[in-house]
Amino acid sequence: MLLLCETAGGFGLLKLRGTRAAVPAEVEDLALGAENISLRKFKAFEDIGVATKEIVALQSGALSKRLRKFLLNHAKPDSVLLVSDKTLAANIKQELQLNVAVAPSCSALGRAVRERLHALLQDKVDLHQQSIALSHSIARYKIQYSPDKLDVSVLHGVGLLEDLDNETNNLAMNLKEWYGFHFPEFVKRVSDNLVFAEFVLHVGLRSNLQNVSSLEHINIDERLLQELKVLAESSMGSELSLADIECLKEVSNRVVSLFQYKMQLAEYLHARMQKIAPNLAHLLGDLLGAKLIAHSGGLLNLAKQPASTVQLLGAEKALFRALKSRSNTPKYGMLYHAKLVAQASTKLKGKMARIVANKAALCARADACGAPEECAKGTVDFHPHEMQLRSCVLRDVEDVFRLFGGQAIDTPVFELKKVLTGKYGEDSKLIYDLKDQGGEMLSLRYDLTVPFARYCATHAVEKIRRYQIGKVYRRDEPQVAKGRFREFYQCDFDIAGPGDALTADAEILRLLIFLLERMQRFVGDFCVRVNHRVLLEALFAQAGVEPAQFQPVASSIDKLDKLSWKEVAEELTCVKGVAAEVVEALRPLILVKEPVSNVCARLRQISSLVSDDACRAALDHMQQLGECVPSARLHFDCSLARGLDYYTGLIFEAELVHSETRLGSIAAGGRYDQLIGQFSGRAVPAVGVSLGLERIFRLLNERVGQ
């Protein structure tokens, strides 16, 4: 007879001698004699992680692969195997077809085994140390992976938010009452507690109002400020000493800090609710959904409750009082604050509360017992057939790159933060930052161009035609339907080194057109929009844009392929602070999209461009470029900006024509003659193109599926 012994150090098989059958009484009697217990085989766990995984499986009665292999190798089919757990015994008997019996629940056999176990395993494993380590590991595992504990943060967050509300209101009430003795007229004019506290903090004594020019930063407009100045001159309030006003400012500072923390806590609750109960948060809002979860004691408890109970959560006292007095029962509890219920007429509030409760119960069940976790936002999984298609696309792209003389290189997926900082304009805020154990600041690469420039500087590369295909990362607001991801492949081809700039620019454009024409069957028709950074800045200056605003304005203009001119103009005036007349003057200059020769002829009519040597050279360059690349797909678009800082000359984008979904550009690039010099100190002119593979692959996948 064999006994399966599960220890913290591994699996063991103990041999019990002198038995003929698995009769509980006989087993108990045998176990009392320690000389009848011997170790037949022991398989130690490789590490504490494996031990945790195996013991957790045993606790649920599951037969793991490691235990299955151990029993198949060392348990004979003709012998009786004693197992302490009924569920595990049933699984072993069903899957391995062994003669399994359940060990008796009485403690005689267990005591005998435990007394003998340390002596049997003393040369195999240190059970004491292994048991301590395993207990800590399992405790951490249960805390980390318990699905019932994910909403604990919401429960505590809601409680803290309610406590903050009470404390803030009490402090604000005392502040108003105290400051009201000094400036009672102000108390009647302003009811917002945060505005009141900020006013006391910034102004102090009412006599200081005469020296204040603006309070718009605390939401007090000019009209109200002038009214308060008049009231302060004839106020009937009493005077305050400097000690009094210091105390008031201290209270005001506490109120403002509490309000700021409340906003941070609300943002935290929003993030947690989107993670734990997104459906419930979408229906009821973050705060009300969190309050329902907290009131029920957890999301799982809320999911178990019927809709009729959810409808009356928060009104239990009123319900029992109504039942006791046999009067009308309440129709809603916390759900009264739901937007749909609050907006309903008085006659329909009860019916609307019932409808919302039904939907809330469904949402809670979907959130608690719904589908498993999806991949991170802005990323996608690829199936085997999609990977085959991707391999075909990458092979075609690499063939074209090699046809144009490209050599493959690779760079790390992360760089020193200082390498990437300051190279992308406003898009620098979209870089993922990392911090290693040594405290060194790193960043995931935003594109492949800046790492290539660093590569050239590091290895003193003066001339190269390189191509690189790799993943890049952007902390953007993802729109997967429009092909905008946080993790995606880029395919880059660059020509770096001395030589004729016109020839290199024309070759890059020819490569792009040649590559997209090979994919035209799947991606559809396309056009290539070109512009010159020198001409763009000259047009900005012609419209009256200040030099310091060139980069912010270019960043906004670059959104014209996604936004209308009205939206871009609103961003320029309201967000970037550009004068409205400058925006109006800018519109006719940049909203020009025609063949290259036509636009060059039109720009030559602007005297300020013709008189400038750099602009005249840029116009000649674009004119010759249109002649070198005689393609009907090439259009001169004066609104093309490319908001990245490092472009110095030609810029271009390829976009689809008549696309059903607005995917934006599928390829882009330009000339960057000064980027490599920022790292090495020596000027190395360069021009390159970058293809966004995810957008192209999405179109290919759809067409192949059709």
C-alpha positions as CSV (number, residue, x, y, z in Angstrom):
1,M,0.0,0.0,0.0
2,L,1.3,3.5,-0.9
3,L,0.4,6.8,0.6
4,L,0.6,10.1,-1.4
5,C,2.3,12.7,0.8
6,E,2.1,16.3,-0.3
7,T,4.7,18.4,1.4
8,A,6.0,22.0,1.1
9,G,9.2,20.6,-0.5
10,G,7.7,18.2,-3.0
11,F,5.6,15.1,-3.7
12,G,6.4,11.8,-1.8
13,L,5.2,8.2,-1.9
14,L,5.4,6.4,1.4
15,K,5.2,2.6,1.5
16,L,3.0,1.1,4.3
17,R,4.1,-2.5,4.9
18,G,2.1,-5.4,6.2
19,T,-1.4,-4.6,4.8
20,R,-3.6,-6.6,2.5
21,A,-6.5,-4.2,1.9
22,A,-7.4,-0.5,2.3
23,V,-9.6,-1.0,5.4
24,P,-9.6,2.1,7.5
25,A,-9.2,0.2,10.8
26,E,-6.2,-1.8,9.5
27,V,-4.6,1.4,8.2
28,E,-5.0,3.1,11.5
29,D,-3.5,0.2,13.4
30,L,-0.6,0.0,11.0
31,A,0.2,3.7,11.2
32,L,0.8,3.5,14.9
33,G,4.0,1.5,14.1
34,A,6.6,3.8,12.7
35,E,8.8,0.9,11.5
36,N,6.1,0.1,8.9
37,I,6.5,3.5,7.2
38,S,9.3,4.0,4.6
39,L,10.0,6.4,1.8
40,R,9.6,4.9,-1.6
41,K,10.1,8.0,-3.8
42,F,10.4,11.8,-3.4
43,K,10.3,14.5,-6.1
44,A,11.4,17.9,-4.8
45,F,10.0,21.2,-6.2
46,E,12.5,23.1,-8.3
47,D,11.7,26.5,-6.7
48,I,9.2,28.3,-4.5
49,G,7.2,29.4,-7.5
50,V,6.6,25.8,-8.7
51,A,5.8,24.8,-5.1
52,T,3.1,27.6,-4.9
53,K,1.6,26.6,-8.2
54,E,1.4,22.9,-7.2
55,I,0.0,23.4,-3.8
56,V,-2.6,25.9,-5.0
57,A,-3.7,23.2,-7.6
58,L,-3.9,20.6,-4.8
59,Q,-6.1,22.8,-2.7
60,S,-8.6,22.8,-5.5
61,G,-8.3,19.1,-6.0
62,A,-6.8,19.4,-9.4
63,L,-4.3,16.9,-10.9
64,S,-1.4,18.9,-12.2
65,K,1.0,17.7,-15.0
66,R,3.9,17.3,-12.6
67,L,1.9,15.1,-10.1
68,R,0.4,13.1,-13.0
69,K,3.9,12.3,-14.3
70,F,5.1,11.5,-10.8
71,L,2.3,9.0,-10.1
72,L,2.6,7.3,-13.6
73,N,6.3,6.7,-13.1
74,H,6.2,5.5,-9.5
75,A,2.7,4.2,-8.5
76,K,2.1,0.6,-9.5
77,P,-1.4,-0.2,-10.9
78,D,-1.7,-3.3,-8.7
79,S,-1.0,-1.4,-5.5
80,V,-3.4,0.6,-3.4
81,L,-2.8,4.4,-3.3
82,L,-4.1,6.3,-0.3
83,V,-5.0,10.0,-0.9
84,S,-6.2,12.3,1.8
85,D,-8.4,14.6,-0.4
86,K,-11.6,13.1,-1.8
87,T,-11.7,15.3,-4.9
88,L,-8.1,14.6,-5.8
89,A,-8.6,10.9,-5.2
90,A,-11.5,10.9,-7.7
91,N,-9.5,12.8,-10.3
92,I,-6.5,10.4,-10.0
93,K,-8.8,7.4,-10.2
94,Q,-10.6,8.7,-13.3
95,E,-7.6,10.0,-15.2
96,L,-4.8,7.5,-14.3
97,Q,-7.0,4.4,-13.7
98,L,-5.2,3.6,-10.4
99,N,-6.5,1.7,-7.4
100,V,-7.2,4.7,-5.2
101,A,-8.6,4.8,-1.7
102,V,-9.3,7.8,0.5
103,A,-7.3,7.9,3.7
104,P,-9.5,7.9,6.8
105,S,-10.3,11.2,8.3
106,C,-9.3,10.1,11.8
107,S,-5.9,11.5,12.9
108,A,-4.0,8.2,13.8
109,L,-2.5,7.7,10.3
110,G,-1.9,11.4,9.9
111,R,-0.1,11.7,13.2
112,A,2.1,8.7,12.5
113,V,3.1,10.1,9.1
114,R,3.8,13.6,10.4
115,E,5.9,12.2,13.3
116,R,8.0,10.2,10.9
117,L,8.1,12.6,7.9
118,H,11.0,14.8,9.1
119,A,13.2,11.8,9.7
120,L,12.3,10.3,6.3
121,L,13.1,13.5,4.3
122,Q,15.9,15.0,6.3
123,D,18.5,14.3,3.5
124,K,16.0,15.4,0.8
125,V,14.7,18.8,1.8
126,D,14.6,21.2,4.7
127,L,10.8,21.0,5.5
128,H,10.9,23.7,8.1
129,Q,12.4,26.4,5.9
130,Q,10.4,25.3,2.9
131,S,7.1,25.5,4.8
132,I,7.8,29.0,6.0
133,A,8.7,30.2,2.5
134,L,5.7,28.4,1.0
135,S,3.3,29.9,3.5
136,H,4.5,33.4,2.6
137,S,4.3,32.7,-1.1
138,I,0.7,31.3,-1.0
139,A,-0.4,34.2,1.2
140,R,1.0,36.7,-1.4
141,Y,-0.7,34.7,-4.2
142,K,-4.1,34.7,-2.5
143,I,-3.9,38.4,-1.8
144,Q,-2.8,39.3,-5.3
145,Y,-5.1,37.0,-7.3
146,S,-8.2,36.8,-5.2
147,P,-11.0,38.1,-7.5
148,D,-13.1,39.0,-4.5
149,K,-10.6,41.6,-3.3
150,L,-10.2,43.6,-6.5
151,D,-12.9,46.0,-5.4
152,V,-11.5,46.7,-1.9
153,S,-9.9,49.8,-3.2
154,V,-13.3,51.1,-4.4
155,L,-14.8,50.4,-1.0
156,H,-12.2,52.4,0.8
157,G,-12.0,55.1,-1.8
158,V,-15.7,55.8,-1.6
159,G,-15.6,55.9,2.2
160,L,-12.6,58.3,2.1
161,L,-14.4,60.5,-0.4
162,E,-17.5,60.8,1.8
163,D,-15.3,61.6,4.8
164,L,-13.5,64.3,2.7
165,D,-16.9,65.7,1.7
166,N,-17.9,66.0,5.3
167,E,-14.6,67.5,6.5
168,T,-14.4,69.9,3.6
169,N,-18.0,71.1,4.2
170,N,-17.4,71.6,7.9
171,L,-14.2,73.6,7.3
172,A,-15.8,75.7,4.6
173,M,-18.8,76.5,6.8
174,N,-16.5,77.6,9.6
175,L,-14.4,79.7,7.2
176,K,-17.5,81.4,5.8
177,E,-18.9,82.2,9.2
178,W,-15.6,83.5,10.4
179,Y,-14.7,85.6,7.3
180,G,-18.3,86.7,7.1
181,F,-17.7,88.9,10.2
182,H,-15.1,90.8,8.1
183,F,-16.7,90.8,4.7
184,P,-20.4,89.7,4.9
185,E,-21.2,91.1,1.5
186,F,-18.8,88.6,-0.2
187,V,-20.5,85.6,1.6
188,K,-23.8,86.5,-0.1
189,R,-22.2,86.9,-3.6
190,V,-20.1,83.7,-3.7
191,S,-21.6,80.3,-2.7
192,D,-18.8,78.0,-4.1
193,N,-16.7,76.8,-1.3
194,L,-13.5,76.4,-3.3
195,V,-13.8,79.8,-4.9
196,F,-14.5,81.3,-1.4
197,A,-11.4,79.6,0.1
198,E,-9.1,80.6,-2.8
199,F,-10.4,84.2,-2.5
200,V,-9.5,84.4,1.2
201,L,-6.1,82.8,0.4
202,H,-5.2,85.2,-2.4
203,V,-6.8,88.4,-1.1
204,G,-7.0,88.2,2.6
205,L,-8.3,91.5,4.1
206,R,-11.0,93.2,2.0
207,S,-8.9,96.4,1.8
208,N,-6.5,94.5,-0.4
209,L,-9.1,94.2,-3.1
210,Q,-8.3,97.6,-4.5
211,N,-4.8,96.4,-5.4
212,V,-6.0,93.3,-7.2
213,S,-6.3,93.6,-11.0
214,S,-7.7,90.1,-11.9
215,L,-9.1,87.0,-10.1
216,E,-10.0,85.0,-13.2
217,H,-7.6,82.3,-12.1
218,I,-10.0,81.5,-9.3
219,N,-13.2,81.8,-11.4
220,I,-14.1,85.4,-10.4
221,D,-14.7,87.4,-13.6
222,E,-14.1,91.1,-14.1
223,R,-17.7,92.2,-13.5
224,L,-17.9,90.4,-10.1
225,L,-14.5,91.7,-9.1
226,Q,-15.5,95.3,-9.7
227,E,-18.7,94.7,-7.8
228,L,-16.8,93.3,-4.8
229,K,-14.4,96.3,-4.9
230,V,-17.4,98.7,-4.5
231,L,-18.9,96.6,-1.7
232,A,-15.5,96.4,0.1
233,E,-15.3,100.2,0.3
234,S,-18.7,100.4,2.1
235,S,-18.7,97.1,3.9
236,M,-20.3,96.9,7.3
237,G,-18.0,94.1,8.5
238,S,-15.6,94.3,11.4
239,E,-11.9,94.6,11.1
240,L,-9.5,91.7,11.5
241,S,-6.0,91.6,12.9
242,L,-3.0,90.1,11.1
243,A,-3.1,87.1,13.4
244,D,-6.8,86.5,12.5
245,I,-6.2,86.7,8.8
246,E,-3.2,84.3,9.1
247,C,-5.5,81.8,10.8
248,L,-8.1,82.3,8.1
249,K,-5.5,81.7,5.4
250,E,-4.4,78.5,7.1
251,V,-7.9,77.2,7.1
252,S,-8.4,78.3,3.4
253,N,-5.2,76.5,2.5
254,R,-6.5,73.4,4.1
255,V,-9.8,73.6,2.3
256,V,-8.1,74.1,-1.1
257,S,-5.8,71.2,-0.5
258,L,-8.7,69.0,0.5
259,F,-10.6,70.0,-2.7
260,Q,-7.5,69.2,-4.8
261,Y,-7.1,65.8,-3.1
262,K,-10.8,65.1,-3.7
263,M,-10.3,65.7,-7.4
264,Q,-7.3,63.3,-7.4
265,L,-9.4,60.7,-5.5
266,A,-12.2,61.1,-8.0
267,E,-9.8,60.5,-10.9
268,Y,-8.5,57.4,-9.0
269,L,-12.0,56.1,-8.5
270,H,-12.7,56.6,-12.2
271,A,-9.6,54.6,-13.2
272,R,-10.5,51.8,-10.7
273,M,-14.2,51.7,-11.8
274,Q,-13.1,51.4,-15.5
275,K,-11.0,48.5,-14.5
276,I,-13.4,46.7,-12.1
277,A,-16.9,47.6,-13.2
278,P,-16.8,49.5,-16.6
279,N,-20.4,48.6,-17.5
280,L,-21.8,49.8,-14.1
281,A,-19.7,53.0,-14.3
282,H,-21.0,53.7,-17.8
283,L,-24.6,53.3,-16.8
284,L,-24.6,55.1,-13.4
285,G,-21.4,57.1,-13.3
286,D,-18.2,56.4,-11.4
287,L,-19.3,57.7,-8.0
288,L,-22.8,56.2,-7.9
289,G,-21.6,52.9,-9.1
290,A,-18.8,52.9,-6.5
291,K,-21.3,53.8,-3.8
292,L,-23.5,50.8,-4.8
293,I,-20.5,48.5,-4.7
294,A,-19.5,49.8,-1.3
295,H,-23.0,49.6,0.1
296,S,-23.3,46.0,-1.0
297,G,-19.9,45.0,0.4
298,G,-18.3,44.2,-2.9
299,L,-19.0,43.8,-6.6
300,L,-19.8,40.1,-6.3
301,N,-22.3,40.7,-3.5
302,L,-24.0,43.4,-5.7
303,A,-24.1,40.9,-8.6
304,K,-25.9,38.3,-6.5
305,Q,-28.7,40.7,-5.6
306,P,-31.9,40.9,-7.6
307,A,-32.9,44.1,-9.3
308,S,-35.6,44.8,-6.7
309,T,-33.0,44.9,-4.0
310,V,-30.7,47.0,-6.1
311,Q,-33.5,49.5,-6.6
312,L,-33.9,50.0,-2.9
313,L,-30.3,50.0,-1.8
314,G,-29.8,53.0,0.6
315,A,-33.5,53.1,1.6
316,E,-33.6,50.1,3.9
317,K,-34.7,52.0,6.9
318,A,-37.5,53.6,5.0
319,L,-38.5,50.2,3.6
320,F,-38.7,48.5,7.0
321,R,-40.5,51.5,8.5
322,A,-43.1,51.4,5.7
323,L,-43.5,47.6,6.2
324,K,-43.9,48.0,9.9
325,S,-46.5,50.8,9.6
326,R,-48.1,49.2,6.5
327,S,-47.7,52.4,4.5
328,N,-46.4,52.9,0.9
329,T,-42.9,51.5,0.4
330,P,-40.1,53.6,-1.1
331,K,-39.6,53.3,-4.9
332,Y,-35.8,54.1,-5.0
333,G,-32.8,54.5,-2.8
334,M,-29.4,55.6,-4.1
335,L,-30.7,55.2,-7.6
336,Y,-32.5,58.5,-7.1
337,H,-29.2,60.2,-8.0
338,A,-28.9,58.3,-11.3
339,K,-29.1,60.7,-14.2
340,L,-31.9,58.9,-15.9
341,V,-34.0,58.8,-12.7
342,A,-33.3,62.4,-11.7
343,Q,-34.3,63.7,-15.1
344,A,-37.6,61.8,-15.2
345,S,-40.8,63.4,-14.2
346,T,-42.1,62.8,-10.7
347,K,-44.8,60.6,-12.0
348,L,-42.3,58.3,-13.8
349,K,-39.5,58.3,-11.3
350,G,-40.5,55.0,-9.8
351,K,-40.8,53.3,-13.2
352,M,-37.5,54.7,-14.3
353,A,-35.8,53.6,-11.1
354,R,-37.1,50.0,-11.8
355,I,-35.7,50.1,-15.3
356,V,-32.3,51.4,-14.2
357,A,-32.2,48.8,-11.4
358,N,-32.7,46.1,-13.9
359,K,-29.9,47.3,-16.1
360,A,-27.7,48.0,-13.1
361,A,-28.1,44.4,-11.9
362,L,-27.2,43.1,-15.4
363,C,-24.2,45.4,-15.6
364,A,-23.0,44.2,-12.1
365,R,-23.3,40.6,-13.2
366,A,-21.4,41.2,-16.4
367,D,-18.6,43.0,-14.6
368,A,-18.3,40.4,-11.9
369,C,-18.6,37.3,-14.0
370,G,-17.9,38.6,-17.5
371,A,-15.4,37.8,-20.1
372,P,-11.6,37.4,-19.2
373,E,-9.2,40.3,-19.4
374,E,-8.5,41.7,-22.9
375,C,-5.1,42.9,-24.0
376,A,-3.9,46.3,-23.0
377,K,-5.6,49.4,-24.5
378,G,-4.1,50.4,-27.8
379,T,-2.6,46.9,-28.5
380,V,-3.9,43.9,-30.4
381,D,-3.3,40.1,-30.6
382,F,-2.5,38.5,-33.9
383,H,-3.7,35.0,-34.8
384,P,-1.6,32.5,-36.7
385,H,-3.1,33.2,-40.1
386,E,-2.6,37.0,-39.5
387,M,1.0,36.3,-38.6
388,Q,1.4,34.5,-41.9
389,L,0.0,37.5,-43.8
390,R,2.2,39.9,-41.8
391,S,5.3,37.8,-42.7
392,C,4.4,38.1,-46.4
393,V,4.0,41.9,-46.1
394,L,7.3,42.3,-44.3
395,R,9.1,40.1,-46.8
396,D,7.8,42.3,-49.7
397,V,8.8,45.5,-47.8
398,E,12.3,44.1,-47.2
399,D,12.6,43.1,-50.8
400,V,11.9,46.7,-51.9
401,F,14.3,48.1,-49.4
402,R,17.1,45.8,-50.5
403,L,16.3,46.6,-54.2
404,F,17.0,50.3,-53.4
405,G,20.4,49.3,-51.8
406,G,19.3,49.3,-48.1
407,Q,21.3,47.6,-45.4
408,A,19.5,46.2,-42.3
409,I,20.4,47.5,-38.8
410,D,18.7,47.2,-35.4
411,T,18.7,49.4,-32.3
412,P,17.5,48.9,-28.7
413,V,13.8,49.2,-28.0
414,F,14.6,51.7,-25.3
415,E,17.1,54.6,-25.3
416,L,18.4,57.0,-22.6
417,K,15.7,59.5,-22.0
418,K,18.0,62.4,-22.9
419,V,18.5,60.9,-26.3
420,L,14.7,61.2,-27.1
421,T,13.9,64.4,-25.2
422,G,13.3,67.5,-27.2
423,K,13.2,65.8,-30.6
424,Y,9.4,65.5,-31.2
425,G,7.9,68.9,-30.3
426,E,4.6,68.6,-28.5
427,D,4.6,64.9,-29.1
428,S,7.4,64.5,-26.6
429,K,4.7,64.1,-23.9
430,L,3.7,60.8,-25.6
431,I,7.0,59.1,-24.9
432,Y,6.9,56.2,-22.4
433,D,9.4,56.7,-19.6
434,L,11.2,53.9,-17.7
435,K,13.4,53.9,-14.7
436,D,15.8,51.0,-14.1
437,Q,17.0,49.7,-10.8
438,G,20.1,51.9,-10.9
439,G,18.0,55.0,-11.2
440,E,18.9,55.7,-14.8
441,M,16.1,57.3,-16.8
442,L,15.2,55.4,-20.0
443,S,12.4,55.8,-22.6
444,L,10.8,53.5,-25.1
445,R,11.5,54.6,-28.6
446,Y,8.9,56.8,-30.2
447,D,10.1,56.2,-33.7
448,L,13.1,54.7,-35.5
449,T,14.6,57.9,-36.8
450,V,16.1,59.4,-33.6
451,P,17.6,56.0,-32.6
452,F,19.1,55.8,-36.1
453,A,20.6,59.3,-35.6
454,R,22.1,58.2,-32.3
455,Y,23.4,55.0,-34.0
456,C,25.2,57.1,-36.6
457,A,26.7,59.3,-34.0
458,T,27.8,56.4,-31.7
459,H,29.5,54.4,-34.5
460,A,30.8,57.5,-36.5
461,V,28.8,56.4,-39.5
462,E,29.2,59.0,-42.3
463,K,27.3,57.4,-45.1
464,I,24.7,54.6,-45.1
465,R,21.5,53.4,-46.8
466,R,19.8,51.7,-43.9
467,Y,16.5,50.0,-43.4
468,Q,15.0,48.9,-40.0
469,I,11.7,47.2,-39.1
470,G,10.7,47.2,-35.5
471,K,8.1,48.1,-32.9
472,V,7.7,51.6,-31.5
473,Y,5.6,52.9,-28.6
474,R,3.5,56.0,-28.1
475,R,1.5,57.0,-25.1
476,D,-1.3,58.2,-27.3
477,E,-5.1,58.0,-27.0
478,P,-5.5,54.9,-29.1
479,Q,-8.2,54.6,-31.8
480,V,-7.8,51.1,-33.1
481,A,-10.7,51.5,-35.6
482,K,-8.6,54.3,-37.2
483,G,-5.4,52.5,-37.1
484,R,-3.9,54.4,-34.2
485,F,-2.1,52.1,-31.7
486,R,0.2,52.5,-28.7
487,E,2.4,49.6,-29.9
488,F,3.0,49.2,-33.7
489,Y,5.6,48.3,-36.3
490,Q,7.4,50.9,-38.4
491,C,9.3,50.1,-41.5
492,D,12.0,52.8,-42.1
493,F,14.4,53.5,-45.0
494,D,16.9,56.3,-44.8
495,I,19.7,57.7,-46.9
496,A,22.4,59.4,-44.8
497,G,25.6,61.0,-45.8
498,P,27.0,63.7,-48.2
499,G,25.7,63.9,-51.7
500,D,23.1,65.7,-53.8
501,A,20.0,66.4,-51.7
502,L,17.7,66.5,-54.7
503,T,18.8,63.0,-55.8
504,A,18.3,61.5,-52.4
505,D,14.9,63.2,-51.9
506,A,13.7,62.0,-55.3
507,E,14.9,58.5,-54.6
508,I,13.1,58.3,-51.3
509,L,9.8,59.4,-53.0
510,R,10.3,57.0,-55.8
511,L,10.8,54.2,-53.3
512,L,7.6,55.1,-51.5
513,I,5.5,55.3,-54.7
514,F,7.0,52.0,-56.0
515,L,6.3,50.2,-52.7
516,L,2.7,51.4,-52.4
517,E,2.0,50.6,-56.0
518,R,3.0,47.0,-55.4
519,M,0.4,47.0,-52.6
520,Q,-2.2,49.0,-54.5
521,R,-4.4,45.9,-55.1
522,F,-5.0,45.6,-51.4
523,V,-4.6,49.1,-50.0
524,G,-6.3,51.0,-52.9
525,D,-5.4,54.2,-54.6
526,F,-3.1,56.7,-52.8
527,C,-1.5,60.1,-53.2
528,V,1.7,61.6,-51.8
529,R,1.5,65.1,-50.3
530,V,4.8,67.1,-50.2
531,N,5.9,70.4,-48.6
532,H,9.1,72.1,-47.6
533,R,9.7,73.2,-44.0
534,V,11.5,76.4,-45.0
535,L,8.5,77.4,-47.1
536,L,6.0,76.5,-44.4
537,E,7.8,78.7,-41.9
538,A,8.0,81.5,-44.4
539,L,4.2,81.3,-44.9
540,F,3.8,81.4,-41.1
541,A,5.9,84.6,-41.0
542,Q,3.9,86.1,-43.9
543,A,0.7,85.6,-42.0
544,G,2.1,87.2,-38.8
545,V,2.9,84.1,-36.7
546,E,5.6,84.9,-34.2
547,P,8.8,82.7,-34.5
548,A,8.3,81.3,-31.0
549,Q,4.9,80.0,-32.1
550,F,6.1,78.3,-35.3
551,Q,6.3,74.8,-33.7
552,P,3.0,75.0,-31.8
553,V,1.2,76.3,-34.9
554,A,2.8,73.5,-37.0
555,S,1.6,70.9,-34.5
556,S,-2.0,72.2,-34.9
557,I,-1.8,72.6,-38.7
558,D,-0.6,69.0,-38.9
559,K,-4.0,67.8,-37.6
560,L,-5.8,69.1,-40.7
561,D,-6.0,65.5,-42.1
562,K,-8.0,64.5,-39.0
563,L,-9.8,67.8,-38.1
564,S,-11.7,70.5,-40.0
565,W,-10.2,74.0,-40.4
566,K,-12.8,75.3,-37.9
567,E,-11.6,72.9,-35.2
568,V,-7.9,73.7,-36.0
569,A,-8.5,77.4,-35.9
570,E,-10.3,77.1,-32.6
571,E,-7.3,75.2,-31.2
572,L,-4.9,77.9,-32.5
573,T,-6.8,80.8,-30.9
574,C,-8.1,79.2,-27.7
575,V,-5.3,76.8,-26.8
576,K,-2.1,78.1,-28.5
577,G,-3.0,81.8,-28.0
578,V,-2.6,82.8,-31.7
579,A,-4.5,86.0,-32.6
580,A,-7.7,85.5,-34.6
581,E,-6.5,87.9,-37.4
582,V,-3.3,85.8,-37.8
583,V,-5.3,82.6,-38.1
584,E,-7.5,84.2,-40.8
585,A,-4.4,85.4,-42.7
586,L,-2.9,82.0,-42.5
587,R,-5.9,80.2,-44.0
588,P,-5.6,81.2,-47.7
589,L,-1.8,80.7,-47.6
590,I,-1.7,77.1,-46.4
591,L,-5.0,75.7,-47.7
592,V,-3.5,75.0,-51.1
593,K,-3.2,71.5,-52.6
594,E,-2.3,71.3,-56.3
595,P,0.4,69.8,-58.6
596,V,3.9,70.8,-57.6
597,S,4.5,73.1,-60.6
598,N,1.2,75.1,-60.0
599,V,1.9,75.7,-56.3
600,C,5.5,76.7,-57.0
601,A,4.3,79.3,-59.6
602,R,1.8,80.6,-57.1
603,L,4.3,80.9,-54.3
604,R,6.7,82.8,-56.5
605,Q,4.2,85.6,-56.7
606,I,4.7,86.3,-53.0
607,S,7.4,88.9,-52.8
608,S,8.7,88.0,-49.3
609,L,9.4,84.5,-50.4
610,V,11.1,85.4,-53.7
611,S,13.3,88.0,-51.9
612,D,14.6,85.5,-49.4
613,D,17.5,83.3,-50.5
614,A,16.5,80.3,-48.4
615,C,12.9,80.4,-49.7
616,R,14.0,80.8,-53.3
617,A,16.3,77.8,-53.0
618,A,13.5,75.8,-51.4
619,L,11.2,76.7,-54.3
620,D,13.8,75.7,-56.8
621,H,14.3,72.4,-55.0
622,M,10.6,71.6,-55.0
623,Q,10.2,72.6,-58.7
624,Q,13.1,70.3,-59.7
625,L,11.7,67.5,-57.4
626,G,8.4,67.6,-59.2
627,E,10.3,67.2,-62.5
628,C,12.4,64.3,-61.1
629,V,9.4,62.4,-59.8
630,P,6.9,62.9,-62.7
631,S,4.0,61.2,-60.9
632,A,0.3,62.2,-60.9
633,R,0.2,61.0,-57.3
634,L,2.5,63.9,-56.2
635,H,0.7,67.0,-54.8
636,F,2.1,70.1,-53.2
637,D,0.1,70.7,-50.0
638,C,1.0,73.9,-48.1
639,S,-0.9,72.7,-45.0
640,L,1.4,69.7,-44.5
641,A,3.4,70.5,-41.4
642,R,4.8,67.2,-39.8
643,G,4.9,68.4,-36.2
644,L,8.2,66.8,-35.3
645,D,11.1,69.2,-34.5
646,Y,13.9,67.5,-36.4
647,Y,12.6,68.1,-40.0
648,T,14.6,70.8,-41.9
649,G,13.6,70.5,-45.6
650,L,11.4,68.2,-47.7
651,I,8.4,66.7,-45.8
652,F,5.8,64.3,-47.2
653,E,3.0,62.0,-46.3
654,A,1.2,59.2,-48.2
655,E,-2.5,58.9,-47.7
656,L,-5.3,56.7,-49.2
657,V,-7.8,58.1,-51.6
658,H,-11.5,57.3,-51.3
659,S,-10.8,55.2,-48.1
660,E,-13.9,54.1,-46.3
661,T,-12.3,54.6,-43.0
662,R,-10.1,57.7,-42.4
663,L,-6.8,56.0,-41.4
664,G,-4.7,59.1,-41.7
665,S,-1.3,58.8,-43.3
666,I,0.1,55.3,-44.1
667,A,3.6,56.6,-44.6
668,A,5.5,59.8,-44.0
669,G,9.0,61.2,-43.8
670,G,11.3,64.1,-44.7
671,R,14.7,65.5,-44.6
672,Y,16.5,66.0,-41.3
673,D,20.0,67.5,-41.9
674,Q,20.7,68.5,-38.3
675,L,19.5,65.6,-36.2
676,I,22.7,63.4,-36.4
677,G,24.8,66.5,-35.7
678,Q,22.9,67.0,-32.4
679,F,24.5,63.8,-31.1
680,S,27.9,63.8,-32.8
681,G,28.7,67.5,-33.4
682,R,29.3,66.9,-37.1
683,A,26.7,67.6,-39.8
684,V,25.4,64.5,-41.6
685,P,22.5,65.2,-44.0
686,A,19.8,62.6,-44.1
687,V,16.4,61.9,-45.5
688,G,14.0,59.0,-44.8
689,V,10.6,57.5,-45.1
690,S,8.6,55.5,-42.5
691,L,5.7,53.2,-43.2
692,G,3.1,52.5,-40.5
693,L,2.7,48.8,-40.9
694,E,-0.3,48.3,-38.6
695,R,-2.5,50.5,-40.8
696,I,-1.4,48.8,-44.0
697,F,-1.8,45.4,-42.4
698,R,-5.3,46.2,-41.3
699,L,-6.4,47.0,-44.8
700,L,-4.7,43.9,-46.2
701,N,-6.4,41.7,-43.6
702,E,-9.8,43.1,-44.5
703,R,-9.3,42.7,-48.3
704,V,-7.9,39.2,-47.9
705,G,-10.8,38.3,-45.7
706,Q,-13.2,39.6,-48.4
